[in-house]
Structure formats: C-alpha cells, structure tokens
Amino acid sequence: MIDLHCHILPGVDDGAASLQESLSMAEQAIAQGITHLLCTPHHNNGRYENEKSSVIAAVHHLQNALDERNLPLTLLEGQEVRVTGELITAIEKDHLLFTDITDT
C-alpha cells in the first residue's frame, strides 16, 4: 500500500518533531501495510517554505535512518504545494516536486 500524503520528516513542518517521532510514525505505517510513503511537507503556504533541495535531503536522511534499522519502508520526495499566482513560474524553474512513484 502507498501513503500519498504524510508529514513524517523530522522537524520540517507541523509533522514529526523529532527523528524518534518519525521512526514511530514509520513503524505504525509499516504495521498498517504501507510499503511506500510520499513525504509531503508544506511548501509556499504562507508559513512554511520547504524548498525542493531541502526536502530531497531530508527524505534521504530519514530513509538512511529507516534502512539502518531494517524498517521496510520506501520514502519518496514530494511537497504539499499551495496554489498561488507564482505556481507556473515555480514549475518552469523546476522548484517543485511532483508525485512520481516509479519504485513500486
């Protein structure tokens, strides 16, 4: 099963506050049969600016922590993007992450 919306990245937005909380969330997801999880921190919502490169780095860091603990969960990069007048420009500049689940 694939979870398409999760704020599991530690300390990134209003989701998990710590690595331990992220790991706990991962264990709960695994127990529910989730194998892949799209990390979707808020971006450009007036409160949070989680740029593409920082999300990719945070996902990589958390995936390494999961792998070190042999937790069978594959994380994918994404963003919960607010639609604004600058959306097209952000897309043209390759500043946004899109849902692309090819590792299933």
ZAMARGU-4260 file (C-alpha; in steps of 0.2 Angstrom, whole numbers, plus 5000, padded with zeros to 4 digits):
<rodrens>
0) 5000/5000/5000 | 5006/5018/4996 | 5003/5033/5008 | 5002/5048/4996 | 5002/5062/5010
5) 5012/5061/5026 | 5021/5074/5036 | 5034/5061/5043 | 5050/5072/5040 | 5058/5076/5057
10) 5057/5095/5061 | 5052/5101/5044 | 5035/5107/5047 | 5020/5104/5058 | 5023/5085/5057
15) 5035/5074/5066 | 5045/5085/5079 | 5060/5073/5080 | 5068/5058/5072 | 5061/5047/5086
20) 5044/5053/5082 | 5047/5050/5063 | 5053/5032/5067 | 5037/5029/5077 | 5026/5035/5063
25) 5036/5024/5051 | 5033/5009/5062 | 5015/5012/5063 | 5014/5014/5044 | 5023/4998/5041
30) 5011/4989/5054 | 4996/4995/5043 | 5003/4988/5027 | 5011/5003/5020 | 5027/5000/5009
35) 5029/5016/5001 | 5026/5034/5008 | 5026/5050/4999 | 5033/5064/5011 | 5023/5080/5008
40) 5029/5094/5019 | 5020/5111/5017 | 5028/5122/5004 | 5023/5140/5000 | 5008/5141/5011
45) 5012/5157/5020 | 5020/5148/5035 | 5032/5135/5028 | 5045/5136/5013 | 5051/5118/5011
50) 5062/5120/4995 | 5064/5105/4984 | 5083/5103/4988 | 5080/5103/5007 | 5065/5090/5005
55) 5076/5079/4995 | 5090/5080/5008 | 5078/5077/5022 | 5070/5062/5014 | 5087/5054/5010
60) 5092/5057/5029 | 5076/5049/5035 | 5077/5034/5023 | 5095/5031/5029 | 5089/5030/5047
65) 5075/5018/5042 | 5087/5007/5032 | 5099/5007/5047 | 5085/5000/5057 | 5079/4987/5044
70) 5062/4996/5043 | 5054/4991/5026 | 5048/5007/5021 | 5052/5017/5005 | 5051/5036/5006
75) 5048/5046/4991 | 5050/5065/4989 | 5035/5077/4987 | 5028/5093/4993 | 5011/5099/4998
80) 5011/5115/4987 | 4999/5129/4989 | 4992/5135/4973 | 4997/5153/4970 | 5000/5165/4956
85) 5018/5160/4956 | 5014/5142/4953 | 5018/5141/4935 | 5034/5150/4937 | 5040/5138/4951
90) 5036/5124/4939 | 5045/5131/4925 | 5060/5134/4936 | 5060/5116/4942 | 5057/5122/4960
95) 5043/5109/4964 | 5042/5091/4967 | 5029/5080/4959 | 5021/5064/4963 | 5032/5051/4954
100) 5030/5033/4961 | 5041/5023/4950 | 5049/5012/4963 | 5034/5000/4966
</rodrens>
